[in-house]
Amino acid sequence: MRIDVLTLFPEMFEGVFGSSILGKARDRGLVSLSTLNFRDFSTNKHHTVDDTPYGGGGGMVLKPEPIFGAVEHLLEQSGGERKPRVILMCPQGEPFTQRKAAELSEESHLIFICGHYEGYDERIREFLVTDELSIGDYVLTGGELPAMVVIDSVVRLLPGVLGNENSAVTDSFSDGLLEYPHYTRPPEFRGWTVPDVLLSGNHAEIGKWRRLQSLERTFVRRPELLEHAELAAKERQWLKDRRKQASEAEEEVHGG
Protein backbone atom coordinates (compact mmCIF):
# COMPACT_ATOMS: atom_id res chain seq x y z
CA MET A 1 0.00 0.00 0.00
CA ARG A 2 1.09 3.55 -0.70
CA ILE A 3 0.03 6.37 1.64
CA ASP A 4 0.71 10.06 0.95
CA VAL A 5 -0.15 12.89 3.33
CA LEU A 6 -0.61 16.48 2.17
CA THR A 7 0.31 18.74 5.08
CA LEU A 8 1.89 22.06 5.97
CA PHE A 9 3.75 20.33 8.80
CA PRO A 10 5.47 17.20 7.43
CA GLU A 11 7.81 17.13 10.43
CA MET A 12 4.88 16.09 12.62
CA PHE A 13 4.84 12.69 10.91
CA GLU A 14 8.54 11.86 11.17
CA GLY A 15 8.39 10.16 14.56
CA VAL A 16 5.06 8.45 13.90
CA PHE A 17 6.05 7.00 10.53
CA GLY A 18 9.43 5.84 11.81
CA SER A 19 8.35 4.16 15.05
CA SER A 20 6.56 1.09 16.34
CA ILE A 21 4.27 -0.86 13.99
CA LEU A 22 4.25 1.80 11.25
CA GLY A 23 8.04 2.05 11.21
CA LYS A 24 8.48 -1.72 11.04
CA ALA A 25 5.88 -2.04 8.29
CA ARG A 26 7.65 0.61 6.23
CA ASP A 27 11.08 -0.95 6.82
CA ARG A 28 9.76 -4.32 5.65
CA GLY A 29 8.31 -2.80 2.49
CA LEU A 30 4.71 -3.55 3.43
CA VAL A 31 3.65 0.10 3.14
CA SER A 32 5.04 3.31 1.66
CA LEU A 33 4.52 6.33 3.95
CA SER A 34 5.30 9.80 2.59
CA THR A 35 4.43 13.43 3.28
CA LEU A 36 4.17 16.31 0.84
CA ASN A 37 4.06 19.98 1.79
CA PHE A 38 1.29 21.42 -0.35
CA ARG A 39 2.67 24.93 0.15
CA ASP A 40 5.15 23.95 -2.57
CA PHE A 41 2.23 23.96 -5.01
CA SER A 42 1.01 27.46 -4.24
CA THR A 43 0.53 29.54 -7.39
CA ASN A 44 1.29 32.99 -5.95
CA LYS A 45 4.60 34.68 -5.23
CA HIS A 46 4.04 34.73 -1.47
CA HIS A 47 3.35 30.99 -1.38
CA THR A 48 0.11 31.47 0.56
CA VAL A 49 -2.31 28.57 0.67
CA ASP A 50 -5.29 30.30 2.30
CA ASP A 51 -7.44 33.35 1.74
CA THR A 52 -10.42 35.20 3.24
CA PRO A 53 -13.84 33.69 2.54
CA TYR A 54 -16.17 35.14 -0.05
CA GLY A 55 -19.20 36.64 1.68
CA GLY A 56 -17.23 37.62 4.75
CA GLY A 57 -16.81 35.88 8.06
CA GLY A 58 -13.99 34.99 10.41
CA GLY A 59 -11.05 32.74 9.70
CA MET A 60 -9.27 31.73 6.54
CA VAL A 61 -10.19 29.20 3.85
CA LEU A 62 -7.82 26.74 2.23
CA LYS A 63 -7.36 27.59 -1.46
CA PRO A 64 -8.03 24.94 -4.13
CA GLU A 65 -4.93 25.48 -6.30
CA PRO A 66 -2.24 24.01 -4.01
CA ILE A 67 -4.36 21.01 -3.04
CA PHE A 68 -5.33 20.13 -6.61
CA GLY A 69 -1.74 20.69 -7.73
CA ALA A 70 -0.31 18.42 -5.04
CA VAL A 71 -2.78 15.61 -5.71
CA GLU A 72 -2.22 15.81 -9.47
CA HIS A 73 1.54 15.67 -8.86
CA LEU A 74 1.10 12.43 -6.90
CA LEU A 75 -1.11 10.98 -9.62
CA GLU A 76 1.59 11.69 -12.20
CA GLN A 77 4.12 9.94 -9.97
CA SER A 78 1.91 6.88 -9.64
CA GLY A 79 2.02 6.29 -13.38
CA GLY A 80 -1.66 5.65 -13.96
CA GLU A 81 -2.09 2.96 -11.32
CA ARG A 82 -5.47 2.32 -9.68
CA LYS A 83 -7.14 5.62 -8.77
CA PRO A 84 -6.39 6.47 -5.14
CA ARG A 85 -8.86 7.32 -2.40
CA VAL A 86 -8.42 11.01 -1.55
CA ILE A 87 -9.37 11.48 2.09
CA LEU A 88 -10.18 14.81 3.69
CA MET A 89 -9.83 14.86 7.48
CA CYS A 90 -12.71 17.04 8.61
CA PRO A 91 -15.08 17.36 11.63
CA GLN A 92 -18.00 17.23 9.17
CA GLY A 93 -16.90 13.89 7.78
CA GLU A 94 -18.19 10.36 8.15
CA PRO A 95 -17.38 8.96 11.61
CA PHE A 96 -14.31 6.72 11.33
CA THR A 97 -14.93 3.12 12.36
CA GLN A 98 -13.15 -0.22 12.34
CA ARG A 99 -15.32 -1.19 9.38
CA LYS A 100 -14.03 1.85 7.46
CA ALA A 101 -10.46 0.96 8.40
CA ALA A 102 -10.95 -2.52 6.95
CA GLU A 103 -12.43 -1.04 3.77
CA LEU A 104 -9.50 1.34 3.29
CA SER A 105 -6.97 -1.43 3.98
CA GLU A 106 -8.10 -3.06 0.71
CA GLU A 107 -6.94 -0.04 -1.32
CA SER A 108 -3.53 0.27 -2.98
CA HIS A 109 -3.12 4.05 -2.61
CA LEU A 110 -4.48 6.52 -0.07
CA ILE A 111 -3.98 10.30 -0.09
CA PHE A 112 -4.79 12.27 3.07
CA ILE A 113 -5.43 16.03 3.07
CA CYS A 114 -4.72 17.89 6.32
CA GLY A 115 -5.88 21.49 6.64
CA HIS A 116 -5.26 24.15 9.29
CA TYR A 117 -7.81 26.85 8.65
CA GLU A 118 -11.47 27.72 9.07
CA GLY A 119 -12.42 25.45 6.22
CA TYR A 120 -11.75 24.19 2.72
CA ASP A 121 -12.80 25.69 -0.57
CA GLU A 122 -15.90 23.69 -1.43
CA ARG A 123 -14.47 22.74 -4.82
CA ILE A 124 -11.92 20.55 -3.02
CA ARG A 125 -14.75 18.57 -1.48
CA GLU A 126 -16.85 18.48 -4.62
CA PHE A 127 -14.34 17.67 -7.33
CA LEU A 128 -11.27 16.10 -5.68
CA VAL A 129 -12.08 14.28 -2.45
CA THR A 130 -13.51 10.74 -2.40
CA ASP A 131 -13.96 10.46 1.38
CA GLU A 132 -14.40 12.85 4.30
CA LEU A 133 -13.55 11.33 7.67
CA SER A 134 -13.91 12.49 11.26
CA ILE A 135 -12.45 10.81 14.34
CA GLY A 136 -14.93 12.48 16.70
CA ASP A 137 -17.30 15.32 17.38
CA TYR A 138 -14.69 17.88 18.35
CA VAL A 139 -12.39 20.30 16.53
CA LEU A 140 -8.59 20.08 16.46
CA THR A 141 -6.00 22.58 15.26
CA GLY A 142 -5.48 20.66 12.04
CA GLY A 143 -5.95 17.37 10.25
CA GLU A 144 -2.55 15.91 11.07
CA LEU A 145 -3.43 14.10 14.28
CA PRO A 146 -6.65 12.60 12.86
CA ALA A 147 -4.73 11.44 9.77
CA MET A 148 -2.19 9.69 12.00
CA VAL A 149 -4.99 7.90 13.82
CA VAL A 150 -6.60 6.67 10.61
CA ILE A 151 -3.29 5.63 9.05
CA ASP A 152 -2.28 3.63 12.12
CA SER A 153 -5.66 1.90 12.20
CA VAL A 154 -5.48 1.01 8.50
CA VAL A 155 -1.86 -0.11 8.28
CA ARG A 156 -2.12 -2.57 11.17
CA LEU A 157 -4.75 -4.46 9.12
CA LEU A 158 -2.41 -5.04 6.16
CA PRO A 159 -1.22 -8.63 5.73
CA GLY A 160 2.07 -9.29 7.51
CA VAL A 161 2.11 -6.08 9.56
CA LEU A 162 1.15 -7.61 12.91
CA GLY A 163 3.20 -10.46 14.31
CA ASN A 164 0.02 -12.38 15.15
CA GLU A 165 -2.53 -12.16 12.35
CA ASN A 166 -5.30 -13.08 14.80
CA SER A 167 -4.68 -9.88 16.79
CA ALA A 168 -6.56 -7.69 14.33
CA VAL A 169 -9.36 -10.23 14.01
CA THR A 170 -10.11 -10.18 17.75
CA ASP A 171 -9.76 -6.41 18.22
CA SER A 172 -12.65 -4.46 19.67
CA PHE A 173 -15.22 -3.51 16.99
CA SER A 174 -13.90 -6.09 14.47
CA ASP A 175 -17.02 -8.20 14.92
CA GLY A 176 -19.23 -5.39 16.17
CA LEU A 177 -18.48 -6.07 19.85
CA LEU A 178 -15.96 -4.84 22.39
CA GLU A 179 -13.06 -7.18 23.05
CA TYR A 180 -13.10 -9.63 25.94
CA PRO A 181 -10.81 -9.19 29.02
CA HIS A 182 -7.19 -10.36 28.83
CA TYR A 183 -5.00 -11.88 31.55
CA THR A 184 -1.38 -13.02 31.73
CA ARG A 185 1.10 -14.25 34.38
CA PRO A 186 1.08 -14.36 37.35
CA PRO A 187 -2.14 -16.32 37.97
CA GLU A 188 -2.57 -14.44 41.26
CA PHE A 189 -1.61 -10.82 41.92
CA ARG A 190 -2.34 -9.09 45.23
CA GLY A 191 -5.12 -11.55 45.85
CA TRP A 192 -6.73 -11.01 42.44
CA THR A 193 -6.89 -14.21 40.43
CA VAL A 194 -7.26 -15.16 36.79
CA PRO A 195 -10.62 -16.80 35.91
CA ASP A 196 -10.31 -20.58 36.25
CA VAL A 197 -11.60 -21.22 32.73
CA LEU A 198 -8.56 -19.49 31.21
CA LEU A 199 -6.27 -21.87 33.10
CA SER A 200 -8.25 -24.98 32.19
CA GLY A 201 -6.75 -25.63 28.77
CA ASN A 202 -10.25 -26.29 27.43
CA HIS A 203 -10.24 -24.09 24.34
CA ALA A 204 -13.92 -24.64 23.57
CA GLU A 205 -14.93 -23.39 27.00
CA ILE A 206 -12.43 -20.54 26.78
CA GLY A 207 -13.99 -19.48 23.48
CA LYS A 208 -17.48 -19.52 25.01
CA TRP A 209 -16.29 -17.50 28.01
CA ARG A 210 -14.60 -14.91 25.84
CA ARG A 211 -17.67 -14.49 23.65
CA LEU A 212 -19.92 -14.07 26.67
CA GLN A 213 -17.52 -11.54 28.17
CA SER A 214 -17.54 -9.57 24.90
CA LEU A 215 -21.31 -9.52 24.93
CA GLU A 216 -21.48 -8.45 28.57
CA ARG A 217 -18.84 -5.76 28.19
CA THR A 218 -20.54 -4.37 25.10
CA PHE A 219 -23.93 -4.41 26.83
CA VAL A 220 -22.57 -2.43 29.78
CA ARG A 221 -20.27 0.00 27.99
CA ARG A 222 -21.56 0.39 24.43
CA PRO A 223 -25.07 -1.11 24.22
CA GLU A 224 -25.83 0.70 20.95
CA LEU A 225 -23.32 -1.54 19.18
CA LEU A 226 -25.49 -4.58 19.84
CA GLU A 227 -28.19 -3.22 17.57
CA HIS A 228 -26.05 -3.99 14.51
CA ALA A 229 -23.87 -6.86 15.77
CA GLU A 230 -24.16 -10.27 14.15
CA LEU A 231 -25.53 -12.48 16.93
CA ALA A 232 -26.54 -16.13 17.02
CA ALA A 233 -30.04 -17.07 18.17
CA LYS A 234 -28.78 -18.06 21.64
CA GLU A 235 -26.95 -14.76 21.93
CA ARG A 236 -30.03 -12.79 21.01
CA GLN A 237 -31.95 -14.65 23.70
CA TRP A 238 -29.14 -13.87 26.14
CA LEU A 239 -29.40 -10.21 25.19
CA LYS A 240 -33.17 -10.23 25.69
CA ASP A 241 -32.79 -11.81 29.14
CA ARG A 242 -29.95 -9.43 30.05
CA ARG A 243 -32.01 -6.39 29.12
CA LYS A 244 -34.91 -7.68 31.19
CA GLN A 245 -32.59 -8.26 34.13
CA ALA A 246 -31.17 -4.73 33.85
CA SER A 247 -34.66 -3.23 33.60
CA GLU A 248 -35.85 -5.10 36.67
CA ALA A 249 -32.78 -4.04 38.63
CA GLU A 250 -33.36 -0.40 37.67
CA GLU A 251 -37.02 -0.58 38.69
CA GLU A 252 -36.04 -2.09 42.02
CA VAL A 253 -33.60 0.74 42.70
CA HIS A 254 -36.07 3.47 41.82
CA GLY A 255 -38.94 1.68 43.47
CA GLY A 256 -36.99 1.22 46.68
N, C-alpha and C positions, 0 to 999 in steps of 0.2 A: 504493500500500500504506500502511496505517496500522499503526504500531508503538507500543505503550504499555508502559512499564516500571514495575512496582510496586517501590519501593525506599525504604529509610529514608535514603538518601544521594543525592538527586537531583542534587546539585552535582557528583558524580563523572562525570556524563554530559555536562555542559555543553561541555567541550572536545572530547570525542569526537564528539558530534552536530553540532558547529559547524565541524568541520575536515575537510579532505581530501575524499575521495569522498563520505562521508556528508553533510558540510556542503553540498557542491555539489548532491547529489541532493535534499536538503531545499529548498534555495534555488530549484531548478528545478521544485519541485512534484511530483517523482517519488515521494516518500515523506514521510509525516508521522511525526515522531519526537518523542515526549512522555514525560515522567516524571510519576509520581504518588506522593506520599508516603503510604503506607498507614497511617501513624500517625494521619493525619487521620480515619480511619474506626474508630478505637478506640472501644469502647463503655463505657469506664470513666473516672472522673473524673481519673485520673492519666495517661491516654493511654498506658498500657502495651500492648505488642503481644505480649508473651511471658509465660510462666508456667512454674512447675516441673512436671515430668512426673508424671503419675499412676504409682504404683508405685515411685517413688523413682528415684534415679540422678543423675548430674552433669549440669550444663548446664541451659539453658532451652529451651522449646519454643515455636515460633511459634503464636499463637492463631488459630483459624479466623475469628473475627468480622471483624477488620479486612481480611483478605484477601478474604473473600466480599463484604464491603461495597464494597471498592474495585473489584473486578471487576464487580459488579452496577451500580455507578455508571457505569463505562465502557460497559457494554451499553446502559444507558438513553441515554447520549450518542450512541451509534451509530445509534439510531433503528430497530432491528430489521433491520439489514443482515445479511449472511451471518455465521453464528456464527463467532467468532474461535477460533483455536488458542490455548489457555492453556498456556504453557510454564513448567515449574518447572525452574530450574537447580539440579541436585543431583548429588553424586558417585555416587549410586545409579542415575542415569538411563542411558538409551540412549546409547552413544558417538556423538558428533556427527561426521558425515561430510559430504563434498561432496554425496553423494546426498541426504542429509537437507536440506542447504542448498537444493538445487534444488527439493525437494518443498515446503519452506516458502515459497520465492519465488513459488509459484503461488497463495498465499493472499492475501486482501485485508486481513486484520486479524490481527495477532499481539499477544498480551499476555504479557509476561515477568514472572515472580515471582522476586524476589531476597531471600533470607533471610539472617540473620546469627547464627543460634543453633544449638543442638545438633541441632535437627531441626524438622520441620513436624508439626502435628497431622495425623494420618492422614486425617481427613475432607477436608482440602484436596486430598490426592492422589486420594482415592476419588471425590469428588463434584464437583470443580471443574476439576482439571487434565486436559488432553487429552494432553500430552506431558511426559515427564521427560527432560532432556538433561544429559549430562556431557561436558566437554571433555578429560577425562583422569582417570587413576586416582591422583588426589591431592586433598587438601582445601585449600580457600582460606578466607579469612576470611568471605567472603560471596559471593552470586551475581552481584554487579555486573560483575566482570571477565569471567566466562564469558558473561554476557548480551551484553556489548560484542562479544566475539569472534563469537558467533553472529549478531548483528545485522549486523556488518560483512560477514560471509560471505554472508548472505542478500541484503542490499541491493545488493551489487555485481553480482548476477545479474539484477536487474530491468532490463527493456528501457530503453535510453537512458542508464543510469547510467555505464557505461564509455565512454570515447571511441571505443575500438575494440571492437566487439561480438565479434570473434573472440578477444579476450583471455581471456574467461571460458571459452570453448570449449576452449582449449588449455591451461588451467591444469592443474597436477598434480591427479590423482584424478578429473578430469572424465570420462575414458574408462577409469578403473580403473588407469591407469599414472602413474608420475611423469613430469614434464615433461622434455623434451629440453634440452640445454645451449643457452644464448644467447650470441651475440657481437655486438659493434658496433665502430665505428671506435676506434682505428686497426687496420689489418689485421695489424700487427706491433707488439708491445709488449714491450720488454726481451728480445727474442729469441723470445718466444712468439707463435705465428702462429695465425690463424683457419683452420679446416679449408678446404681448397681447394674442396670442393663448395659451400660457402656463398657463395663468390665467383664461382661458375660461371655463375649466371643460369639454370641448368637447374632449373626448379621441380619437375619430376617426380623428379629425383635428390635434390633437397633434401628433398622430402617423404619419400622412402625412408630417407634418412640420419637424419632426425629421428625417424621411427618406430623405427628400429633402436636409436637412442640412448635412446629412452624405454624400450624393452624391456630394454636392457642395464642402464640405471640402476636400473630397478625390480628386476631380477634381483639386482643387487648390494646394494641398500639396503633394499628392501622386498619380498623374494621372495614373501611370503604374499599380496600383492595379485594376483599372477599366477594364483592359483587360481580367481579369480572374474572375471578380465578377459576381455573379448570379443576373441578372437584368431582370425585367419585360419588356414587349414590350414598355410600356409608358416611362419607365426609359431609355431605349436605345434610344428612340426618343429624350428624354430630353438631353441625353448625346450628340447626334448628333447635336442638336440645340446649345448646350452650346459650343461645339468645334467650330462651325461655328461662333458664337458670339465672342469667344476669338480670332479666326483668323482674323476676320474683324477688331477688336479693335487693334490688333498688326499691321495690314497693315495700319491702319489710323495713328498710332503713327509714323511708319517709313516713311509713305508717306508724313506726315506733316512736 
